[in-house]
Amino acid sequence: MDRDAINACAALVDKGDPDRFLAAMAAPVAARAALFPLYAFNLELARAPWVTREPMIAHMRLQFWREVVDLEEMKAHEVAAPLQALIRAGLPAAPLHAMIDAREAEIGTARPFDGEPALWEYLDGTGGALMRAAVLALGGPDSPAAADLGAAQGLANYLLALPALKAAGRRGLPEGEALAALAQTGLERIWRARPALRRDLPPRTRPALWAAWRAEGVLRRARARPALAQGGGLAEAEILRRAALIWRRWRGF
């Protein structure tokens, strides 16, 4: 795969998704060539509902990525070529389509999730599908346990972003007991996934899991003190954040 294309994807991830950037940089070089295009693709999808107030334009942006995933034609975009190279090399399109579909819920509405089931459907389609795709791209099986871990990671990221979402006019955000209950469900997904991840995934796929290194700590704090989420208090100190990645790499999931 073109090294310049991978570096371009890495630069996008470094700027827009520092947690996944650090996790990918901790991986072997060969794994980075798969992870950075996927993480950059995820960023492009996440931006689509937010970069314009025109729903039609947002839908057109997502349609562009559908065509990329379907290999309809070569697209002039720095993420499209390396992503299509992964697909041509055997990465299934299904989790990538799930990621695109999930973003439709955010277009043109300030209240995209009508209750907890809708939120989990979104998290399964975003973080869950991305983790599935990352494991597949590293030569692993299509893993429901990886999807559980990815969805829990998605919830942790969602809770970390609550102040920014509120400032952007998002309504219906979880608070208090509802937030603590969500965090508990996310923790249960991690705990349910962990034995299967250790049992069923080959070692070469483990770097895909490292992206979720902060999830359990964030969700534990949210469960214990849900009020922290409203003020942006769920994040740990930087030295602890990086140390947690080292710990997860050593211990595994």
N, C-alpha and C positions, 0 to 999 in steps of 0.2 A: 504494500500500500504506500502511496506517495507520502514521504516524510513531511514535506511542507504542508500537505493537507492535514495531517495529524497535528502538526504544531499549531496550525490555525485553529483547529477545534480546541486544542488545549488552552490556547490563549482566551478563547471565548469562555471556557469553563472556569478558568482562573479568575476572570473578571466577574462572572455572573453566578457561580456556584462553588464558592471556595471549599466547602466541605468535600464535595465530590472530587474537586481538583486534588486536594491533599490525599484522599484515598487512592485515586488513580496514580498519583506520583509515587505512592508507596508500593505499587504493583510492579512486576517485571515489565520490561520494555515491550515485549510482545503483547502483553495484556493491555497495555495503554493504547495500542493501536486499535483495539476493539472498543475500549471503554470511552475514550475521549469523543469519538463521533456520536456514540449513543447519548452521552451526557450533553453534548452540544445540541443534538436534535431535541432533547428534552427541554433545553432552554428556549429554543426557537418556538416550540409549541407553547410553553408557558407564557411567552411574551405576546402571542398572537391575540388573545382577547383584550390586552391592555394597551397596545400601541396605537389604537385608534378607537374613536367613539362610534364609528360606523360599523354596525354588525355585519353588513355585507362584505366589507373589506376584511374583517376578521375571519369570516367564513372562507373567503378567497385565499387567505394565507394558509388556513388549514387544508384547503383543497390542493394547494401547491404541494404540501407535504404528502398528501395521499398519492399524488401522481409520482412523487419521488419514490415512495415506498413500493408502489406498483411497477416501478421501472418503466414507466410509460415513455420517458425520454430523458436524455441528459439535461440536467438543470444547471444553470450558471449560478451556483451558490456554493460557498466554501464548505458547507456541511453536507450538501447533497451528494457529492462525488464519493467521499469516504463512507457515507452511510450506504449508498448503493453498492459499493464494493463489498461491504459486509453481507448484504442481502444476496448478492451474486455468489458469495462464498458459502452460503447455506443458512444464514440467519433467517428464521421464519418471519414472515410479515405480520402474523396475527398479533403479537404483543405491541408492535409498532402502530398498527391500526387502532388497537385499544387505547393507546396513549392519545392519538388524535381525537378519537371519539369522545374521550373524557373531557377534553378541553372545550367541546361545544357547550357544555353546561355553563361556562363562565361568560359566554358572549352576550352582551346586551342586557345584563341584569345585575343588580346590586345584591340580590339574594338568590344565589344559584342552588342552594341546598335546602330542600324542604324536609328537614329532620335528619336524624342520625343515619338511617339507611342510605339516603341519597349521598351523604358525605362519604360514607364508606365505599359506595359504588364509585365515587370519584377517586378516592384514594387507591382503590384496587386498580383503576384504570390508569392512574398516573404513576405513583411510586411503585405499586405492585407490578404493573406491566413492565416498567423500566428495569426493575430488579430481575424479572423473568428473562427479559431480553439480554441483560448483561451476562447472566449465567449461561444462556444459550450461546452467546457470542464467544464465550471462553471454552466452548466445547462440552458444556454440561447438559443435563436433561431439562425438559420443561418442568419446573419444580413449583408445586403449590406452596411449599414451605418458603421458597424464595419470594413468592408473591406476597405471602403473609408478612415477611420481614420488610419488604419494600413498602407495603401499605402502612405498616407501623412507623417506618421512617418518614413516610409522607405526612402522617399525622403529626409527628414531632416537628417537622419543618413548618407545618401549618400553624401549630401553636406558637412557634417562635416568631412567626410572621404576623400574629394577631394585631399588634399595634399598627403595622404598616397597612394591613387590610382595613382596619377601622378608619385610618386616615384617608384611605382611598374611597371611602363611602360604602364599604361592604357591610351588609346588614345580616342579622340572624347569627352572629358569632356566638360560640359557646361561652358560658360563664359559670362560675361557681360549681355546684354539684354536677351539672351537666358536663362541664369540662373535665372534672375529676373522673367521672364515669367513662368518658371517652378515653382518657389516658389509661384507665384500668383495662379497657378493651384492647387498646394498643399493646399494653404490656402482655396481656394474655396471648395475643397473636405472636409476639416474639417468643414467649416461653413455649408455645405450641410448636413453633417452627424449629426451634433450636435442635432438638434431637434428630429430626429428619435431615436438617442441613448437615449435621456432623456425620450422619450415617450414609447419606445418599449422594452427596456431591463430591466429585473428585477434587483433589487438592488444587488442580490448575484453575478451578472456578472460584476459589476462596476470595481472590481480590474483588470480585463483584460484590461480595457481602460487606466488604470494609466500608463502603459508602454509608452504611447504617450505623457507624460506630457510636454516634452520639444519641441514637434514638432512645435506648433504654434509660439513660440518665435523665434526658429531658422529660420523658413521660413519667418517671418516678417523681421528679420535682413537681410536675403539673398535677399529679394525683394528690400529693401531699399538701401543696399550697397553690391551688388554682388561681388565686388572685395575682400571683407573680406574672402570669401570662399576659394580663391586660396591660401591664407596665413594661413589658419587655424584660422581665427578670428571670426568665428560664435559662438563659445562656450561662454557661460556666465561664470561669476565668480562662484566658487564652492558654496559659501553661497547662491547665487541666484538660482543655479541649484536645490539645496535641498529645498529651500523655495518654488520653483515653484511646486514641487511634493506635498508639504503640501497644497498649494493653490488648486491644481487640485483635491486632495482627498476631500477637504472641499466643493468645488464648484461643482465638477463633470464635465462631458463633455456635 
